[in-house]
Amino acid sequence: MAVADVFDIEKKKVAEVELNDAVFGADISEAAIYDVVKMQLASRRSGTSATKGRSDVSGGGKKPWRQKGTGRARAGTSRSPIWRGGGIVFGPRPRDYSYSIPKKVRKKALISALSMKVKEEKITILQNFPMESISTQDFKRVVDLFGMKKALFVVDHDDAILMKSSRNLKNVKMIRSEGINVYDVLNYEHLVLLEPSIKKIEGALLA
């Protein structure tokens, strides 16, 4: 198992922790990463493109003219698709772009993403992140101290003070260990793990 340094929020080394090679030192599968990121982005698509059919267009409730005797073609509504201003035939409708891929592939992709961060030395482990009150300034001071420009923080439990202190920072995101995902790990340059979250991540991925 690889051994990683554990820091406090003053950037002082306070301990070491073992990282399971099956999670943080595995072979990187770019194919799995590609498939999962593509799936995540597809799930975020809103799919709002739409046109109105004859039943959606307003008006057209009254028959334009009587059925016979006018010399014109019969018509039942002015919102027929063959009329100007009428409904659209077979136009685009809102759709769901999301799809699923096997859980085994999703785990493999996340393991690959975590292993990539370790290999690139873009992972930092904090023993804890004590804050007595909500303060964006204090949180930013820690981020700047570690030289992070875009960071993903992973915590093991909900912490209202940390969440509220970090949410106004543009390039910082904080999530629970249960919500860690491939896209966020790759989208943020630095990955910051609070030490208690490591066992939860390893447990979930090796289960």
N, C-alpha and C positions, 0 to 999 in steps of 0.2 A: 504493500500500500504506500501511496505517496504521502509525504508529510508536508503540511502547509502551515505557515505562520499565522497566528491569531493576534490581532491588534485591538487596542482600545481606541476610543474616539480621538485620542491625542496622537495617534499614529505610533504608539509605543508597542513593541512586541511584548505580549504578556503570556503567551503559551504557544503550543503547537497542537495540531489536530491531524488525525489520519483521514485521508480521503480514499474511499473505496475505488480501486482501479476499474471495477466493473461499471462504475458510473462516471468517474472523473478522469479515467485514463484509458478509455476504450478506443477502438479503431473508429475513425470518423467516416460515417456513411453520408456522402453528399447527396446521394439519390434519395435517401429517407428524409433528409432535411428539406430537399426541394419539394418532395411530395407533401409533406406536412405544412410547410409554409404556404404552398399553393392552396391547400385545403383551408387554412386559416383565413387567407385573404378572400377566398371565394365566399366563405361564411359571412364576411363583413360587407359584401356587396348588398346594396339596398334593393336592387331590382325594381326600380320605380317607373321604368318606361312603360307608357300605356297610351292607348287611343280609345276613343269612344265608339262603341257600336251603335246600331240603330236604337237599341233600348236605353242607351245612356245619354243620347243627344236630347237636349230640351226641345219642346215643341212637337209638332207633328201629330197632335191628338185628333185633329179634325180631318176628315177626308177632303182633299183639295177641291174636288169637283165630283159631280154625280157620276155614277158608273157608266151610264149610257147617254147617247144623244149629243155629245159635245164634239165628236170627231177626233178627240184626243185620246191618247193611250190611257187606259184605266190606271188609277193611282189610289192607294189607300192611305198614304202618309207622305208628308213632305220631307221626312227624315229617312227615306229609303236610301240605301247605299249608292243608287244610281243617280241620285239628285245631288246638286250642289248644296253643300251644307249638311248633307246627310251623314249617316254613320259610316264607319270604316269596316270593311270586311277583312277578317283575318289579320287585324293589326296586332302590334305587340301588346302583351298584357303583363302586369307585374308577376315576377317569378322568383322563386327561391333558388339561389345558386349554390347553396350549401350542399355538401356531400360528406361522407364519412370514409375513413380508411381504417384498416385493422389496428387494434390497440397495440399490437406487437410492433408495428411500424412506427406508431406515434412515440412509444417508449424509446425505440432505437434512435429516432431523430433527436429526442431531447437529450439522451445520453451523449450523442454525437456533438450536440451544441455545447453541452457542459464541458466535455472533454476538449473541445476546440478552445474554449475560454481559458482552460488551465494551460493548454499548450501555448497559447498566445500570451500567457501571464497577464491576463486581463480580469483576474478574479481576486477579490479581497474578502477576507473573513474577519468580521468584527465579533469580539467576545459578547458585547451588548451595545445598546445605544441609549444610555440613560438621559432622559430629558424631564425636567420637573414641570415645565410649562410649554405651551405652544409657542414656537419661535422659528420662523422661517430663516431669520438671520443666523441663529445658532446652528441650524441644520446645514445651511449653505457653507458655513465656516468649516465644518467637517468635510463636506464634499470638496471644497477648495484645497483643504489641507492635504488630501490624498491625490490631488491633481486630476480629479474626474470631471470631464466635460459633459458626459452623457452616461448616466448610471441607472442600473436597475437594482433596487434593494429588495431582498427577499427575507421576510420575517416569519417566525413560526406561529405567531398569533396576532390577533387584532390589537393594535396599539393606537388609540385615538390621537394621542399627542404626536406620535411620529407621523401618522398619516396626514394630519392637518398641518404639521410643520413642513412637510415636503410637497404638498399638492400645488403650491403656487410656483414651484420651481419648474421651469419649462422643460428642461432636459433630465428630469429625475422622475422615476416612477417607483412606487412601492407596492408590492403584492405579497400575499401569503404564499407559503411554500406549496399549498395545494393548487394554487393558480399559476405556477410557473409553467411557461410554454416556450416553444421553439422560437416563435417570431420575436417575442420580447427579449429573449436571451441574445439573439443575434442583432436585434435592432439597436440595442444599447451597447456602447463600447465597453463599459465596465460592468461586471456583475459583482454585487456586494451581498454576501451571505452572512446573516447573523448566525453564530455558531449553532444554536439549537435547531435551526432549520435544516442543517446538513443531514442529520439522522432521519428526519421526516422525508426529505427528498430521496435519500438512498433507500429507505424502506418502501416508498411508493414505487420506485422504478425497479426494484429487485423482487417485488412481490409476485 
